[in-house]
Amino acid sequence: MITILIIIFALLGNILVVYAFCNYHRLRANVTNYYIVSLAFSDILTAGLVVPFELDQTIRDGIWTHGRITCQLWTTLYLLVVPGSIINLCAVTLDRFIVLHMPLRYTTIITPRKAIVAIVCLWTYALVTACLPVLGWKDQNYDYILFNACYFPLLQEYVMLINITNFLLPMIFMAVFWSLIFKIAKKHQRRVKKLERSMSMVETTMSLSINGNEAQNGRPSMSEGGKKKTIRKHLKGSKYIAIIVGTFFICWLPYTLLSLGVSICGTKCFRGTPREVHNILLLMGYLNSALNPYMYSFHDRQFKEAFKNILFNIQSHKVWDLLRRGNNE
């Protein structure tokens, strides 16, 4: 039941994110949102294609009834979507670092076109690594269908490489960069306070001025006010992205560590671990796909406004249909 709810909420929320991005220009004007939509696309693949087959196999006590080719596609998608999510989060992290490191030059350095190129490169990398087993780098002693179950015939070397390059290293990368981001954020907060004191002094000077120098004194006030507004906007955006990255850590790190431990030590080290533990940790990872779109609407004003407009339009059409139906009767 929990898995079904995760599928429903993840699909509804992430499809809403993609629809809002495609139909509202203000969302497309923000480069960070390109990475957010790429992340939403990964969550749609997870909830729409990966989790349902996982649920189906669980309900049937591990029996796979969809054939070998579908099993290959499912395992490849499984190996694609989670690394796809985490490398998109790495891109968002780097984007936040740049925006805080160079807040006044960000829009000239980072453009939507560059973001699209970066996203294509990231997904190409994720697709290549996910397809390696299908292309032949797998355990040749086993097939994809084993004892009527869909099996991952992965070599230990491949599992270790994927866990390290697509999970641990990106997580270390994000941890390092977010520590730098927080240091820069504190520096900017002190800068904002300094600008506020400077503006307060200018306003005091202007109020006491009795000659024609008000316009001259007003110019630094407007300039400093613009800097303060820009820095505060970027700080707020970085806080909401930090929540998304932190949630991903909480949801996927336990299962990643378990998977890495099994690949290094083998099943003998985890022989006493109940199967339910594996299922719960994996379910926590899938839960992340359902949480992401609702965090966007809670912490980003533009997404919140877009969602409200979409839901209002849906409700308006329902009311109109009811009125039209009543008139016809």
N, C-alpha and C positions, 0 to 999 in steps of 0.2 A: 504493500500500500504506500509506504514512504517513497519507494522508487518511482511509482506511478505519479505521485505528487511532484517529485523532482522533475520528471520528464515534462509534465504539463506546465509547471511554473517556469521552467527553463526555456521551453519553446515559446510560450506566450511573451515572456519578458524580453528575450533576445530578438525575436522577430519584430517586436515593437521598437527596439533600439535601432535596428537596421532600417525599418520603415521611417522612423523619425529622422534619421540621418539623411536618407535619400530625399525627403520631402521638405526639409527645413534648412534654408541656406545658412542661417546663423550657426547651425551645428557643423556644417561643412567648412565654415570659415575658420574653425578652430582645428589646428593640425593634430592636437592630441586625440581628438575624436576619431580620426582615421584609424588610429591604433585601437581605440575602444571598439569600433565597429569590426575590425579584424578579430579582436578577442570575442566579440559577440558571435561572429561567424563560426569560430571554433567551438563555442558553447552550443550553437545550433546543431553542428555535426555530432557533438557528444550526446546531446539529449535526444536528437532525432534518429541517429543511426547506431551509435555505440551502446548506449544504456538499454534500449529496447531488446537487442539481441542478448545482452548480458542477463536481463530479466527473464527472457524466454528460456534461456538455458538453465537458469536457476529453478524456475517453476517446473521444468521437465527433469529435475534431478540430474542435471549435467548432460542430458541427451541433446545432441545437435541434429536438427531435422531439416536444415536448409542447404545441404550440399557442400562440396569442397570449395567451389569457386566463391560462394558467399562467405564461407569461413575465411578464405584468404583476404577477401575485401574487408571483412570485419576486423580481423587482426591488424591489417595494414592501417585502417582508420583509427584503431585504438592506439597504434604506435605513432600516429600523426597528430591527433587532436590535442593531447596533453602537452607534448613538446611545442606544438603550435601556440598554445596558450602562454606557456612560460616564456618563449622567446619574444612574443608580443609584449609581455609585461616587461621584459628587459628593454625593449625599444621604448616603451612608455617611461621607464625609469631614466634612460639616457635623455629622453626628451625633457623630462622634468629637471634634470641636472643642467642641461643647456639653458632652459628658460630662466632658471634662478641664477646661473652663473653669468649670463648675459641678458638680463631682462629687457633692456631697451633696444637690443639688436636682434632679438630672437626672431621676430617676424620677417626680417630680411635674410636671415641665415637659413631658417627652417621653413620650407614652403610645402603646401599640399602635394605638389608634384614629387618632391623629394621623399615625402612620407609614403606615397604610393609605391615608388621604386623600392624603398626599404622594405615595405610589407611584402612585395612580390619576391624579393630576395630571401626574406625570412621564411616564407611559405615554401619556396623552392628547396631550401635547405632541409626543412622539416619533412617534405615529401620524399626527397632522396634518401634520407636516413630511414624513413619508415618503409620504403620499398626494398631495402637491401635484402631482407629475408626472402621476399618473393623473387628477387633477381638471382638468388642462389646462395647467399651467405646465411645458411641455416644448418641445423643438425640434419644430416642426410639419413640418419638412422630412423627418423620419425617423419610421419606425414602430418598434414594439417588436421585430418580426422583420425583420432586415436580413441579406441574403445567407445565409439559412437559419440565422442565429444569433440568440440572444436578446440584444437590444441595449438599452442604457440611453440613451434619447433625451433626455438632460438638457441644459438650457441651461448655458452657462458661469457665468452669474450664480447659478444655483441651486447648482451644485457648489461654487462659492466660498463662498456663504452657508452651506451645510451644513457644509463643512469648517471654517469659522471658528466658527460658533455651536455646532455639535455635537461638535467635536473640539478645536480649539485653545483656545477660551475656557474650556471645562470643564477642560482640562489645566492651563491657567494658574491657574484657580480652585483646582484641587486642589494645585498646586505652592505657591501662596501660603498656603493654609490648612494644608498639612502643615508648612510652615516655622513657622507659628504654633503648631501642635500640638507640634512638637519642642521649641520654647522653653518651652511650658507643661509638657511632660513633664519637662524638666530641672528646672524650678521645683518640680514635685511630688516629684521624686526627692530634692531637697534637703529638702523638707518631711517626707518619710518618714524620712529620717535624723535630722531634728530630733525627730520624734515618738518614734523609737526611743531616742534619748538621754534624752528626757523620761520615757519609760516605764521605762528602766533606773534613772533616779534615783528614781522612785516605788517601784519594786520594792526598791531598796536601803533606802529609808526604811521600807517596810513590814517588811522583814526585821529591821530594828533596833528597830522599835517594840515596846514591852512593855506598852502600855496598850490600851484598847479602841477605838483610832482606825483599826484596819485597814480596816473597811468604808468609812469616809470617804475614806481614801487610795485604796481600790480603785476607787471610782467614776471618777475621772479616768483611771485606767489602762485601764478597760474602754472609756471613751469614746474615748480616743486610739488604743486598739488597733483599734476599729471604723473610725475614720477612716483609719488606716494600711492596713487590709485593703481598704477601698473604693477608695482611691487606687491601690493596687497592682493590683487587679483591672482597673480602667479602663486603667491603663498597659499591662498585658499585652494587653488586648483591642485597644488602639490599635496596638500593634506588629504584631499579626497582620493587622489591616486594612491597615496600611501596606505589608505584603508583597504583599497582593492588589492594591492600587493600583499599586505599583511594577511588578509583573508585567504588569499591563495596559499600562502605559507602554511597557515593553520590547517587548511583543508587537505593539502597534498603532501606535505612533508612527512607525516607519519607513515603513509603508504609507501612513499619513495624510499624511506629508510628501511622499511621492512623488505621491499623488493631488492634493494641493494644488498642487504644482509644475506638474503637467500642466494643471490647470485655469487657472493663472495664465499660464503661458508657452506652453502648447500642446504638442502632440506633437513639434514641431520641436526643442525643447530636450532631448528624451529620445529622439531618433531612433536613437541608437546604443546605447540600453539594451536588452539582450536581454530577450525575453519571459519567460525563466525567472526573471529578477530580480523582476518583477511577481508571478509565481506564488509564489515563495518568500516574499516579504514578506507576501502575502495568507495563505499557509499559516501563517506565524507568528502572524497575527491570529487565525485559526481555532484554533490550538493553545491560545490562552488559555482557550477554552471547556472544554477538556479538563483544564487544570491547576487551575482554580478549586476544584472540589469536593474535590480531594485536599489542597489547601492548608487548607481548612476543617478537615478531620479531623486534619491534622498539628498545627495551631496552636490549635485550640479544643477544650477538654476536653469540653464538653457534646456537640458534634458527634461527637467521637471515641467517647464512651460510647454515643451513640445508634447509630452505625454498627456498633459491636461487638455491641450487642444485636440489631440487625437481622440481621447476618450469622450470629450464633449461632442465632437463631430459624430462619433459612433452613436452616442445617446440621442443626439438630435435626429439622426436618420431613423432610429427606432421609433421616436415619437412621431415623426412624419409618416412613417409606414402605418402606425396604428391609426392616425387621423385619417389617412387615405383609405384604409381598410374600413373604418367606420362610416365614411361618406359613401363608399361603394355599397355598403349594406343598407 
